[in-house]
Amino acid sequence: MTADGHCLGTPDWVTALRRHLGAVAVGNFAWEFAHLPLYTLWRTGTPGEIAFAALHCTLGDVLIAACSLVAALLFLGAPEWPRRRFAPVAAAAVAIGLGYTVYSEAANLARGTWAYSELMPTLPWLGTGLSPLVQWLLIPTASLAWACRRRRRRMP
């Protein structure tokens, strides 16, 4: 990436989108299973319920990532994305996903859809778990950076 946020030598937007959503799916699937002990379901759910919750949440994460990126592209993108305006679009997509996560965690906690175990660190001013917030900062940032990377040329 250049100093002005351009991503030169990057693949077209379709390839970048595929890379991003693929990496988001893999990263969130691993994260969902890893942080399950921070939710009460880990102790109260059957193995099937736990597996379903992790898969369901992963699919939701991919949908949130896709919608966040599309919204960011609509407001800040350029026709040549990700070669142009990569950094503002990536920052906006992460911010949108993070904002939705804060809302979703608060709403689902209030509805009783899920509950945190005593192991979940929470932000006192929000009551939101730290793990989902870190998840939405790290995974989309890493996957967008990976989507921006230059392809290696194959030797003939």
Sequence and secondary structure as in RCSB ss.txt:
>XXXX:A:sequence
MTADGHCLGTPDWVTALRRHLGAVAVGNFAWEFAHLPLYTLWRTGTPGEIAFAALHCTLGDVLIAACSLVAALLF
LGAPEWPRRRFAPVAAAAVAIGLGYTVYSEAANLARGTWAYSELMPTLPWLGTGLSPLVQWLLIPTASLAWACRR
RRRRMP
>XXXX:A:secstr
  TTS  TT   HHHHHHHHHHHHHHHHHHHHHHTGGGBTHHHHS HHHHHHHHHHHHHHHHHHHHHHHHHHHHH
H  TTTTSSSHHHHHHHHHHHHHHHHHHHHHHHHHHTS  B TT  B TTT  BHHHHHHHHHHHHHHHHHHHS 
      
